[in-house]
Amino acid sequence: MARAAEPAGIAAGINQIEGYLLLQTERDAARERARRLTARLDWLTSAQRAEVERLYLQDQLAVTEQTLRKVVRRCEELRAEYQEVYRTLSRRLLLVCLLGAAALAGGFAAALTVR
């Protein structure tokens, strides 16, 4: 999503909503996986089934959190790398433009002195 024109507060709010929705989606998926797992364990009592589902859900959410933190960290690394590349390319482009302008000015000056 392009958010360059949005104020920082709005973008942060949208990011929070997206994060919340992502977490809720993962929580629902983890609950479903836990239910499918315990459904195959037909010897569990209701209390045991509930406990296994709770522990499975807790573990899955911890794995999700860890994975998301790694993704965020990598995104921040990539942003820093891309910003550095952008700065380098911007400086090079400015230098080329300045050299080109100087060459043009020198060419014009040489052409004017020849006449």
N, C-alpha and C positions, 0 to 999 in steps of 0.2 A: 504494500500500500504506500502511495506517495503521501507523505505528511510534511513536506518541507514548508508549506505555506501556513500550517496550523500553529497557533501559539503553543508554547511549551506545556502549559497546563492542560490543554485539551489533549495533546499527544500523550502526555503521561497518564491521563485518565483513560484514554482508549487502550493504552498498553496494560493498565491494571485490569480493565474489563476483559481484554483478551486473555490475560494470564488467569483470571478467575475462571473463565469459561473453559480454558484448556485444562485446568486442574479438575473442574467438575466432570469434564468428559473423561479424563483419565481415571478419576475416582469411580465413576459409573462402570467403566470398562473393567477395572480391577475387581469391583464387586461381582460383576458377571463372571469373570474368570474364577473367582473364589467359589461362587455357587456351582459352577461346572465341575470344579475340582471335588468339592464335598459331595456332590451328587453321585460321583463314582465311588465314594467311600460309604457304602450303605450300612456298614456296621457301626457308624458313629451315632451316639445319642444326639438329641437336639442340642443339648448344652455343648457337647464336644464339637458338633458341626458349627455352631455359632462361634465358638472360640477359634477353631481353625480358620473360619472365614475372616474373623477379626484380625488374627495374626497375619494371614496372607495379605489382606488389604493393607495393613500397616507396613509390611515388608515391601509390597509393590509401590506404595506411595513414597517410601524412602528411596527406592531405586529411581522412581520418576524424578524426585527432587534432585537427587545426585546427578542424573543425566541432564536435567535442565540447567543445573549450575555449570556443568561442563560446557554445554552449548552456549550459555551466556558468556562464559569466560573466553571461549573460542571466537565468538562474535566480536567481543571487545578487542581481542588480539588482531583479528582481521581488519576491524575498523582502524586501529592504529597503523597497521601496515599500509592500508589503502590511503590513509591521510598522508602518510610520509611519501608514498609514491606520487600522490597528487601534488604535494608541495614541490617535489623534485621536478616533475614534469612542468609545473607552472613556472618555476625558476628558469628552466631550460627554454621554454617558449618565450618568456620575457627576454632572455638573453639573445635568442635568435631574432626576435623582432627588433631589438635595439641594434644588433649588428647589421641587420637588413636596412634599417633606417639610416644608420651611419654610412653604409655602403652606397645607398641611394643619394644621400646628401653629398658624399664624396664624388660620386659620378656626376651629379649636377654641377658641383663646383668645378670639376675638371672640364666639363663641357662648356661652362661659361668662360673659363679662362682660355680655352682654345680659340674662341671667336675673337 
